Structure formats: C-alpha cells, structure tokens
C-alpha cells in the first residue's frame, strides 16, 4: 500500500513543516491549503489517510470530515485542534474521526497517530481487495491452470509470496513461465492496481534500473533473468531496495544463482536478500496430469485472440502430449497449442511412443479429470466413469493417483 497522507492546513508554514516531517518518515504527503483543494483527493480508492486542521477559512475541518464520511466511512481522519477546539474534536470522534491532536504538536506525536491510522487503512483496503478477489476468483486460480497437487502447491506459494510483501526470487526450468508467475504475485498483492513493470536484466545500466523503480513506484518491478544483471547495476539494486521501499522487486532466473554467487559473478548480499523468499515453478514433467487442461487453456486463448472457433482435441492427441518430455515446458506447450489452433502441423511425438503408452496416458488423464470433477470422491468418480470400485482403485494404484490429493 502507498503510505499516503492528505495533509490539510491553511497555515502555509505549518503545512510545509509537518509535510516535511511526514516525508522524512518515508510517507507520501499531499499538501492542501483548503477544503476545496482537498476534496478532489477523497474517494474509496484513496489508500492513505487525512490529517486536517479544524479551523480554516470557508469550509472547515468538520466539513471535510463530513465529506469523507459520505465518500468512505472507513477512511481515517485525524483532526488538528487548537486548545478551544478540543471538546468539539472529542465530539467529532463520536461522529467518525479517527483521532485528534492538539496544536502545536510534535513530529513524534503526529507520526505516532498517523502510523496507527495508516495501519487501519491498510487493513481496510486489503480486506476490500480480498473480498473483490473472492468474488471473481483470484489471479492464482484464474491464471495458474492445473488440478494436480503440484499445481495447487504453486498457487498457494504464489498467494503466500503476495501476502509477504517482500522481494521474491522465482526459479524454474527454461520456459516454465517466470514472468507470468511474477505477474500473478503482483495481481494477488494489495498493490495490484499499481504498475507492474518488466525489465530484462541483461545489459541493464544503473540509470535504466533507477528509471524502472520510478516507473513501478507503489507497484512491482520484475527483473527477468536476474543472473545477467551487470555488476554496477547489482550494487545499485542493493541501494535501491533500501531507499525505494515503495517499489517491490520480483526477480526471475533459470540459472544456478547460488553457483553464480559462489563464483563471484553475482553479489552475495543481493543473492541472500532474494533467497529469503523463493518460489520454484515445477516442470511439466513433474505434473503430466495438468498437461491436458493447460493445452485446452492455451488453445482456447489462441482461438480467442485470432477470433477462431476452438477445435475439438482428440484423446489420442492428449495422450501424445502427456507422453512427451516438454523440455521447453509451458512455453513449448503454448507454441504447440497455437499451431493446433491455427490448423498447422503439430510437433512430432517421440518415435518410440507405442500404443500401450498412449493408451495409458489417456487413461491416466481421464482418471485424474474424473477425480477433479468429483472433488476427490472416489465413489462418485468411479460412477462417472462407469467402473466398478475395485477396478477403479486398481487403475488409480497403477497410475499412482490418490483421491485425497484431489479433495478441497
């Protein structure tokens, strides 16, 4: 969340002095000298708080409090009062003011109240974001396709990383989709409405890195293949992480970053900072049962983009897809789906793939799909496939499938 404070006071000297106090504390003050200047900043989308003087020409602080209450009753308002206004300020708190401070107030007293108000606002905004995400299905559920336990583990890891607010290191084999996972983590975070900026680390100079931080301020900066970040930029990145905390960093790599650090090619301080929160994307070979769903998703996406009717995917093709190794992971599967959607010739399956292997892959796919639809209820899944329970369990054992892994 952006730590913003709308500070309203008609006394320019007070306004600038306390505004500087807020800025030095790492906050983002917006200064206004009147009700008229302040009112346009008030909305349910405003992620900060309001600090306002009570006595001002024209509409006063109470009028501003009333405006805030009508616009967003959960937006904290702190009143600045003179000695004679204290009784009125106490009454105003019963009407929804968060707190009040008697003028002149010290910077320490101001910051103490402001921090409490910001914490309250952060909880409100996070709860609103979570409710909205719950209504539409969060980004992890919508984008990270797959019903296997491995896929669900990846979704949960993305949610935990998003909640932490810390720097994240994403690792995985080439083609696994590091940048896509970084975007999901951003969308799951409380700063999802802020910018998401992607930069290739290779050849990135200090000026470009600083510009990236500025562009992504309040949101997320993703550095692709961070192992290629030039040495000067590595030093600058360490400094920027300390001085620009409003921008969250997510870094991705397909390389052996610990090895790069040991060899002296990657700054150890930067490595250990990124290593603190790491999310690994599993290869497709670790979750072959997700391949049919992923392929259908990629075909549907390609057809939607090209305004084409989605073709039917024959079972024998699903078997071929599941039996392949996919060293290019999600990127290679996506390319295959695009070729299929466009009616182009698909990539050749391995020559050694026999009929029995293809049939086994199809059978495993159908079993996993039935378990997914039944929420792990083996009896219901067996009934849907019109199989006796013993036969169904024998097939599960043969393919290493466990019903409990498909339960919610």
C-alpha positions in Angstrom: 0.0 0.0 0.0 1.2 3.5 -0.8 1.7 5.3 2.6 -0.1 8.5 1.6 -1.2 11.3 3.9 -3.5 14.1 2.7 -2.5 17.0 5.0 -4.8 20.0 5.0 -4.0 23.3 6.8 -4.5 26.9 5.7 -1.3 27.9 7.5 1.4 27.5 4.9 4.3 27.4 7.4 2.6 24.6 9.5 1.6 22.8 6.3 5.1 22.7 4.9 6.9 21.9 8.2 4.7 19.0 9.1 4.6 17.9 5.5 8.4 17.7 5.6 8.2 15.7 8.8 5.9 13.2 7.1 8.2 13.0 4.0 11.3 12.4 6.1 9.5 9.5 7.8 9.1 7.8 4.4 5.5 8.8 3.9 4.0 10.4 0.8 2.3 13.7 1.9 -0.1 15.5 -0.4 -0.5 19.1 0.9 -3.6 21.2 0.6 -4.5 24.6 2.0 -8.3 24.4 2.0 -11.4 22.2 1.8 -11.6 23.0 -2.0 -8.0 21.8 -2.6 -8.5 18.6 -0.6 -11.9 17.4 -1.7 -10.8 16.1 -5.1 -8.4 13.6 -3.4 -11.2 12.0 -1.4 -12.6 8.7 -2.7 -13.0 5.0 -1.8 -9.8 4.4 -3.9 -7.7 6.7 -1.8 -5.3 4.4 0.0 -4.0 6.8 2.5 -5.4 8.9 5.4 -6.5 12.5 6.0 -5.0 14.9 8.6 -6.8 18.2 8.7 -6.9 21.4 10.7 -10.3 22.2 12.1 -10.3 26.0 11.8 -9.9 27.1 8.1 -11.5 29.8 6.0 -14.6 28.8 4.2 -15.5 25.1 4.8 -13.6 23.9 7.8 -12.2 20.6 9.0 -15.6 19.4 10.2 -17.0 19.9 6.7 -14.1 17.9 5.3 -14.8 15.1 7.9 -18.4 15.1 6.8 -17.3 14.8 3.1 -15.0 11.9 3.9 -17.7 10.1 5.9 -20.1 10.3 3.0 -17.5 9.2 0.5 -15.8 6.4 2.5 -16.7 6.0 6.2 -13.6 3.7 6.6 -11.1 6.4 5.5 -9.4 7.6 8.8 -9.5 11.4 9.5 -7.2 12.9 12.1 -8.1 16.4 13.3 -5.7 19.1 14.4 -7.2 21.3 17.1 -6.5 24.4 19.0 -7.0 24.4 22.7 -10.5 25.8 22.5 -11.5 23.2 19.9 -10.7 20.1 22.0 -14.3 19.5 23.2 -15.5 19.7 19.6 -12.8 17.3 18.4 -13.9 14.8 21.1 -17.4 15.0 19.9 -16.2 14.7 16.3 -14.6 11.3 17.2 -18.0 10.0 18.1 -19.1 11.0 14.6 -16.3 9.1 12.9 -13.0 11.0 13.3 -10.1 8.6 13.9 -8.2 10.8 16.4 -7.2 14.3 17.2 -4.0 16.2 18.0 -3.7 19.4 19.9 -1.7 22.2 18.1 1.1 22.8 18.2 2.0 19.1 18.0 5.5 17.5 17.8 6.6 15.5 14.9 6.8 12.4 17.1 3.2 12.7 18.2 2.0 13.3 14.7 3.8 10.3 13.3 2.5 8.0 16.1 -1.1 8.8 15.3 -0.5 8.8 11.5 1.1 5.3 11.7 -1.9 3.9 13.6 -4.3 5.4 11.1 -2.3 4.0 8.1 -2.3 0.6 9.6 -6.1 0.8 10.0 -6.5 1.9 6.4 -4.2 -0.8 5.1 -6.3 -3.5 6.8 -9.5 -2.0 5.3 -8.0 -1.9 1.7 -6.6 -5.4 2.0 -10.0 -6.7 3.2 -11.7 -5.0 0.3 -9.3 -6.4 -2.2 -9.6 -9.9 -0.8 -13.4 -9.7 -1.0 -13.3 -8.5 -4.6 -10.8 -11.2 -5.5 -13.0 -13.8 -3.9 -16.0 -12.8 -6.0 -14.1 -13.1 -9.3 -11.7 -15.9 -8.4 -8.2 -14.7 -7.5 -5.4 -14.4 -10.1 -3.8 -17.7 -9.0 -7.0 -19.6 -9.7 -7.6 -17.9 -13.0 -4.1 -17.9 -14.5 -2.2 -20.9 -12.9 -4.0 -23.7 -14.6 -4.0 -27.3 -13.3 -5.7 -29.6 -10.9 -2.8 -31.6 -9.6 -1.5 -31.3 -6.1 1.7 -29.8 -7.6 -0.3 -27.1 -9.3 -2.3 -26.3 -6.2 1.0 -26.1 -4.2 2.3 -23.5 -6.8 -0.9 -21.4 -6.4 -0.6 -21.4 -2.6 3.1 -20.5 -2.9 2.1 -17.5 -5.1 -0.5 -16.4 -2.5 2.0 -16.6 0.4 4.6 -14.6 -1.6 2.0 -12.0 -2.4 0.9 -11.6 1.2 4.5 -11.2 2.4 5.2 -8.0 0.6 9.0 -9.0 0.5 11.3 -9.4 -2.5 10.7 -12.7 -4.3 13.1 -14.9 -6.4 11.3 -17.1 -8.9 13.2 -20.1 -10.2 12.3 -22.8 -12.8 13.5 -24.6 -15.9 13.5 -22.6 -19.2 10.1 -21.9 -20.5 8.4 -22.5 -17.1 6.8 -19.1 -17.1 8.7 -17.0 -14.5 7.4 -13.7 -15.7 3.8 -14.9 -15.7 4.1 -16.1 -12.1 5.6 -12.7 -11.2 2.5 -11.0 -12.7 0.3 -13.4 -10.7 2.0 -12.5 -7.4 1.6 -8.8 -8.3 -2.1 -9.3 -9.0 -2.6 -11.1 -5.7 -0.9 -8.3 -3.7 -2.5 -5.3 -2.1 -0.7 -3.2 -4.7 -2.4 -4.9 -7.7 -3.8 -1.6 -9.0 -0.3 -0.1 -9.1 2.1 -0.6 -12.1 3.7 -3.9 -13.0 6.9 -3.2 -14.9 9.1 -5.9 -16.6 12.8 -5.3 -17.5 15.4 -7.7 -18.9 18.3 -7.7 -16.5 20.9 -8.4 -19.2 22.8 -5.2 -20.1 20.7 -3.1 -17.7 22.6 0.0 -16.6 22.1 2.0 -13.4 20.1 4.7 -15.0 17.6 2.3 -16.6 17.3 0.4 -13.3 16.5 3.6 -11.4 14.0 4.6 -14.1 12.4 1.2 -13.7 12.0 1.7 -10.0 10.5 5.1 -10.6 8.0 3.8 -13.2 6.9 0.9 -10.9 6.7 3.0 -7.8 4.0 1.7 -5.5 3.8 -1.5 -7.5 6.1 -4.2 -8.7 9.3 -4.3 -10.8 10.1 -7.7 -12.3 13.7 -8.3 -13.5 13.9 -11.2 -15.9 17.0 -13.4 -15.7 18.5 -11.5 -12.8 21.7 -13.6 -13.1 22.6 -11.5 -16.1 22.4 -8.2 -14.2 25.7 -6.3 -14.8 27.8 -5.7 -11.7 27.3 -1.9 -11.4 23.5 -2.5 -11.6 23.8 -5.1 -8.8 25.3 -2.6 -6.5 22.7 0.0 -7.4 19.9 -2.6 -6.9 21.0 -3.2 -3.3 20.9 0.5 -2.7 17.5 1.0 -4.4 16.0 -1.8 -2.3 16.9 0.2 0.8 16.0 3.7 -0.4 12.9 2.9 -2.6 10.8 0.6 -0.4 7.6 1.6 -2.1 8.6 -0.5 -5.2 8.5 -4.2 -4.7 11.1 -6.3 -6.5 10.5 -9.8 -8.0 13.4 -11.4 -9.8 13.4 -14.5 -12.0 16.1 -16.8 -13.1 16.6 -20.2 -14.9 20.2 -20.3 -13.8 22.1 -21.6 -10.8 22.1 -18.3 -8.8 23.9 -19.8 -5.7 26.6 -21.0 -8.1 26.8 -17.6 -9.7 27.2 -16.0 -6.2 29.9 -18.5 -5.2 31.8 -17.8 -8.5 31.8 -14.1 -7.7 29.6 -13.2 -10.7 26.6 -12.3 -8.5 26.8 -10.1 -5.4 26.3 -12.3 -2.4 24.4 -9.6 -0.4 21.9 -9.3 -3.2 21.6 -13.1 -3.6 20.9 -13.6 0.1 18.3 -10.9 0.1 16.5 -12.5 -2.9 16.9 -16.0 -1.5 14.9 -15.2 1.6 11.6 -15.8 -0.3 11.9 -18.2 -3.2 9.2 -19.7 -5.4 10.1 -22.6 -7.7 7.9 -23.4 -10.7 7.7 -27.2 -11.3 8.4 -28.5 -14.7 5.7 -30.1 -16.8 7.4 -33.5 -16.3 6.5 -33.2 -12.6 2.8 -32.8 -13.3 1.9 -34.5 -16.5 -1.8 -34.8 -15.4 -2.1 -31.0 -15.8 -1.0 -31.1 -19.5 -4.5 -31.7 -20.9 -6.0 -28.8 -19.0 -3.1 -26.5 -19.9 -3.3 -27.4 -23.5 -7.0 -26.7 -23.6 -6.4 -23.4 -21.9 -3.7 -22.4 -24.4 -5.8 -23.5 -27.4 -8.8 -21.5 -26.2 -6.7 -18.4 -25.6 -5.1 -18.7 -29.1 -8.5 -19.1 -30.7 -10.0 -16.1 -28.8 -7.1 -13.9 -29.9 -7.4 -15.0 -33.5 -11.2 -15.0 -33.5 -11.3 -18.7 -34.4 -13.6 -21.4 -33.3 -11.9 -23.7 -30.8 -11.3 -27.2 -32.4 -12.0 -30.4 -30.6 -8.9 -32.0 -29.1 -8.9 -35.8 -29.8 -8.0 -38.2 -27.0 -5.1 -39.6 -28.9 -3.5 -36.2 -29.2 -3.9 -35.7 -25.4 -2.1 -39.0 -24.9 0.7 -37.9 -27.1 1.0 -34.6 -25.3 1.2 -36.3 -21.9 3.8 -38.8 -23.0 6.3 -36.1 -24.3 9.1 -34.7 -22.1 8.5 -31.0 -22.8 12.0 -29.6 -22.1 10.6 -26.2 -23.1 7.9 -26.5 -20.5 4.8 -24.2 -20.6 6.3 -22.1 -23.4 6.7 -25.1 -25.7 3.2 -26.4 -24.8 1.8 -23.0 -25.6 3.5 -23.0 -29.0 2.1 -26.4 -29.7 -1.4 -25.2 -28.8 -1.1 -22.2 -31.1 -0.1 -24.4 -34.0 -3.0 -26.7 -33.3 -5.5 -23.8 -33.0 -4.3 -22.4 -36.4 -4.7 -25.8 -38.0 -0.9 -26.1 -38.6 1.0 -29.4 -38.3 1.8 -30.3 -34.7 5.2 -31.2 -33.5 6.0 -34.9 -33.8 5.7 -37.1 -30.7 8.6 -39.4 -29.8 9.0 -42.2 -32.3 9.3 -44.8 -29.6 5.9 -44.0 -28.2 3.8 -47.1 -28.6 0.1 -47.8 -28.5 0.2 -49.1 -24.9 2.0 -45.9 -23.6 -0.5 -43.7 -25.5 -3.5 -45.6 -24.0 -2.0 -45.5 -20.5 -1.6 -41.7 -20.8 -5.2 -41.3 -22.0 -6.4 -43.5 -19.1 -4.5 -41.5 -16.5 -5.8 -38.3 -17.9 -9.4 -39.5 -17.7 -9.0 -40.8 -14.2 -7.4 -37.5 -12.9 -10.1 -35.5 -14.6 -12.9 -37.6 -13.0 -11.3 -37.2 -9.6 -11.0 -33.5 -10.1 -14.7 -33.1 -11.0 -15.7 -35.3 -8.1 -13.6 -33.3 -5.6 -11.6 -36.4 -4.7 -14.7 -38.6 -4.0 -13.6 -42.0 -5.4 -17.1 -43.5 -5.4 -18.5 -40.6 -7.4 -15.6 -40.6 -9.8 -15.9 -44.4 -10.4 -19.6 -44.0 -11.1 -19.0 -41.2 -13.6 -16.6 -43.5 -15.5 -19.0 -46.4 -15.1 -16.3 -48.5 -13.4 -16.6 -51.0 -10.5 -15.0 -49.5 -7.4 -12.3 -52.3 -7.3 -11.4 -51.8 -10.9 -11.3 -48.0 -10.4 -8.9 -48.3 -7.4 -6.7 -50.8 -9.2 -6.3 -48.3 -12.1 -5.6 -45.5 -9.6 -2.8 -47.6 -8.0 -1.4 -48.4 -11.4 -1.1 -44.7 -12.3 0.0 -43.5 -8.8 -3.1 -41.4 -8.3 -4.5 -40.8 -4.8 -8.1 -39.5 -4.3 -7.2 -37.5 -1.2 -4.9 -35.3 -3.3 -7.9 -34.0 -5.3 -10.0 -33.0 -2.3 -10.6 -29.4 -1.5 
